[in-house]
Amino acid sequence: MKEMLIILVAAILSENFVLSKFMGICPFLGVSKKLSTAFGMSCAVTFVMVLATAATYPIYAYLLEPNELGYLQTIVFILVIATLVQFVEIVLRKFIPPLYNALGIYLPLITTNCAVLGVTILNFTKEFTYTQSLVNSLGAGLGFMLAMVLFAGVRSRIEASDVPKALKGLPITLIAAALVSLSFLGFSNIANNLFK
């Protein structure tokens, strides 16, 4: 249980995919203008991360690796992720049309979100068990959500501020993203020292 908690906390804070590993930057910058869309996108990404891990782990461990087809890992994982994203898109279009419309082009882009592919591959790189992989994926999704929600709050404050003309738009957004990312540097090695 302690080990699972360490994996979860590390994935959320010290190994945050957006702010520490710089994966998933496209939706981080594109969908974080409003809190509601940032939260909705984060929920979709978290859902896809956990489901992708649940599906790809057995495929790799019991099909690809035993048959010495590990080199197909990336292609197979992308196909699985694309299928899951289509499923999420259909569900959102049917049950939550405002969120579907608000996410726009960024929803299908979850398929190419390197954070989703990254977490599925990282689970094997770190030699996690199936349960540890699921916990890591959940933590990565929650870390993505934390980064998105925090940055949506920062961006709403920026919109209400008097920003110099030269910094308006993308420049101030990138500066703010860098500062938020820098703040997560303080969480480095927290998982190693948290439960000693």
N, C-alpha and C positions, 0 to 999 in steps of 0.2 A: 504494500500500500504506500509506504514511504517513497519507494522508487518511482511509483506512478505519479505521485504528487510532485516529485522533483522534475520528472519529464514534463508534466503539465505546466508548472511554473516557469521552467526554462523556455519552453516553446512560446509562452505568452510574453515573457519579459526579456530575458537575456538573449534569446535566439529568435527574436521577432523577425518574421520573414520580410516585412516591409521596412522596418526601421533599423534592423541590424544586418540583414542579408540582402536588402535592396531588391527583393523580388516582388512582383505585383505592383509596381509603381504606376502603371497605366491607369488602373481603376482608382488607385490611391489619389492620384492627382485629378482624374477626370470625374469621379463620382462623389467627391468629398465636399461639394459646394453646399449641400443641404444635409442636415442630420438624418432626415428620414430616408433619403436615398443611400446615404453612407451606411446606415444600419441595415437596410434591406439588402444591399449588395454584400455586406459582410455576412449576413445570415445565409445568403445563397452560396457564397464562397466556402463558408464553414461546412455547410451541408454537402457540397460537392467534394471537399477535401476528405471528409470522413467516409463518405460513400466510395470515393475513388480508392482510398486506402483499403477499405473492406473488400473491394472487388479485385484490386491489383495484387495485393499481397498473396492470396492463394494462387492466382494465375502465375505469378513469378515463382513462388516457392514450390508449387506442385506440378507445374506444366513447363515453364520455360527453363528453369535452372536444372531440373533432373534430365531434361532432354538436350542440354547444352545449347539452348537457344537464348541465353541471357542477353546476347547482342540485339535481340528484338525488343528489349524492355521498353525503350523510349517510344517506339511506334505503337506497341500494344497499349501502353499506358495512355498515350494521347487518344487512341480510339475509344478506350473505356471512358476517359474524361469527357470526350466530345459527346458520347452517348448520354452520360449523366447530365451534362449541361442542357442537352435537348430536352431531357425529362424535366429539369427544373424550369426551363423556359415554357414548356407546355403547361405545367402546374401554375406558374405565376400568371400566364396569360388567361387561364381559365378562372382562377380563384382570386387573384389580386391584380386586376388590370391597371390600377393607378401606379403600382410599383413597377409593373412590367413596362409601362410607358415611360416612367421616370428613368429607369435604368437604360433604356434605349439600346444603343449599339454596344454598351459595355457588358450586357448580359451574355451575348454570344462570345464575347472576348474572354470569358472565363475559360473557354476551351484552350486558349493560348496563354492563359495566365501562368507564368513560369512558377509562381508560388504553389499552385496546385500540383503541377508536375514535379516541382522541387521536393515537396513534402513526401510524395510517394517514392521517389528515388532515395531521398535521405533516410527513409526508414530502413532501407537495405544497407546503405552505407554505414549507418550506426549499428547495424546488426540487431535491431529491435525485434522482439517477438511480436506476434500478431496483436496481442492486447496492448503492448507498449506502443506499437505503431498507431493503433486507433487513438490512444491517449495523446500521442504526439501530434497527430492530425487535428484532433479536437483543440489542443492547445495552440497549434499554428493558426487555426481558424479564429479562435478567440483573440489571439494576438493581432491578427489582421483586423478584427472588429475593433479592438482597443485603439489601434493606430488610426483607423478610419474615423471613428467617433471623436477621438481627440483632435484630429486634424480638421474635421468638420467644424468643431467648436472654435479652433484657431482661425479658420477661414471666415467664420461668421464675425469674429472680432475684427479681422482685417477689413472686411467689407464696411464695418461701421467706423473705421478709423480714417484719419486724414493721412493718406499715404502720398509721399512725393510723386509727382507725375512720372518721373523716370523709372520708378519702381512699380507702378500700377500693373496689375494683371499677372502674367507669368513670373516676372522677376521676384515680386514679393512672395508669391506662392512658393517658389523654390527656396527662398531664404527661410520662410517659415517651416517648410518641410525639413530643411537641414537642421534647424534649431530643435524641432521635435525629435528628429533622429539623434541628435547630439544628447538630448536629455535621456534617451534610452541607453546611452553608453554607461550610465551610472549603474545599470543593472547587470553589467558584465560579471560573470562568475557568481551571480547570486545563487544559482542552483547548487553550485559546489559548496558554498558556505552556509546555506540556509539551514540545513538539517544536520550539521556536524555536532 
